Amino acid sequence: MRIVPRQEQGALILALTGDLDIDNVGVLGTALENAAQDGQAPVVVELSAVSFADSTTVNMLLHGQSLLGPRMRLATPSPFMARLIGVLGLDSALPVFDTVAEAIDPPLPT
């Protein structure tokens, strides 16, 4: 697993790559904790290159949501992550967007 952080339009993007599991998901936890301490900007977890995630990853994402509240958003889930999010109903707890741009500046409800 690898995290590539970047700034985009005032938001922190955490682009995740590879397999996320109990052996490496602590790095994501540290990144989310640091983001919670570093300001009020949106934090977008980009999931397009995630090939596997286990229950510890789901718990870490939920922990991030408890730290960041509505500032935390998920974006561009890979097919694996889209299925996992759907099966677990994770999208009822965390906002999930099709693109990073939408996650940074979500459209207003109609």
C-alpha positions in Angstrom: 0.0 0.0 0.0 1.2 3.5 -0.8 -0.3 6.9 0.0 0.5 9.9 -2.2 -0.7 13.1 -0.7 -1.3 16.2 -2.8 -3.0 19.5 -2.5 -5.7 20.3 -5.1 -8.1 23.3 -5.0 -7.5 23.8 -1.3 -8.2 20.2 -0.4 -5.8 17.4 0.8 -6.0 14.4 -1.5 -4.7 11.1 -0.2 -4.3 8.8 -3.2 -4.2 5.2 -2.1 -2.6 2.5 -4.2 -2.4 -1.3 -3.8 -3.7 -3.6 -1.1 -4.8 -2.2 2.2 -4.8 -4.6 5.1 -4.0 -5.0 8.8 -0.3 -5.0 8.1 -0.2 -1.5 6.5 -3.4 0.4 7.1 -1.8 2.1 10.1 -0.1 4.5 7.6 -3.6 5.6 6.5 -4.6 6.1 10.1 -1.6 8.3 10.7 -2.3 10.4 7.6 -5.9 10.9 8.6 -4.9 11.9 12.2 -2.4 14.4 10.8 -5.0 15.8 8.5 -7.4 16.3 11.4 -4.8 18.3 13.2 -3.7 20.4 10.2 -6.7 22.5 9.4 -10.2 22.7 8.1 -9.7 21.8 4.4 -11.6 18.8 2.9 -9.7 15.5 3.0 -10.4 13.3 0.0 -9.4 9.7 0.1 -8.9 8.7 -3.6 -9.6 4.9 -4.0 -9.2 4.4 -7.7 -6.0 2.3 -7.4 -7.0 0.2 -4.4 -7.1 -3.5 -5.4 -8.0 -5.0 -2.0 -9.1 -3.8 1.4 -10.0 -5.7 4.6 -12.1 -4.9 7.6 -9.3 -3.0 9.3 -9.4 -0.6 6.3 -13.1 -0.1 6.7 -12.6 0.6 10.4 -9.8 3.0 9.6 -12.0 4.9 7.2 -14.8 5.1 9.8 -12.2 6.3 12.4 -11.1 9.0 9.9 -14.7 10.1 9.6 -15.0 10.4 13.4 -11.9 12.5 13.4 -12.7 14.7 10.4 -16.5 14.6 10.2 -17.9 16.0 7.0 -14.5 17.1 5.9 -13.7 13.5 4.9 -14.9 12.2 1.6 -14.2 9.1 -0.5 -13.6 9.5 -4.2 -13.2 7.4 -7.4 -13.6 3.9 -5.8 -12.0 1.1 -7.8 -14.4 -1.7 -8.8 -13.3 -3.7 -5.7 -13.9 -0.7 -3.4 -17.2 0.2 -5.0 -18.4 -3.4 -4.4 -17.1 -3.3 -0.8 -18.7 0.1 -0.1 -22.0 -1.2 -1.6 -22.1 -4.5 0.3 -21.3 -2.9 3.6 -23.4 0.2 3.1 -20.4 2.3 3.9 -21.8 5.1 1.7 -24.5 5.7 4.4 -21.7 6.7 6.8 -19.2 8.3 4.4 -19.9 10.5 1.4 -18.6 8.8 -1.8 -18.1 10.7 -5.0 -17.4 9.6 -8.6 -14.6 12.1 -9.1 -12.1 13.9 -6.9 -13.4 17.3 -8.2 -16.9 16.4 -7.0 -15.5 15.4 -3.6 -13.6 18.6 -3.2 -16.6 20.8 -4.1 -19.8 18.6 -3.8 -22.8 19.8 -5.8 -25.6 21.3 -3.9 -28.6 19.1 -3.3 -31.5 19.6 -5.8 
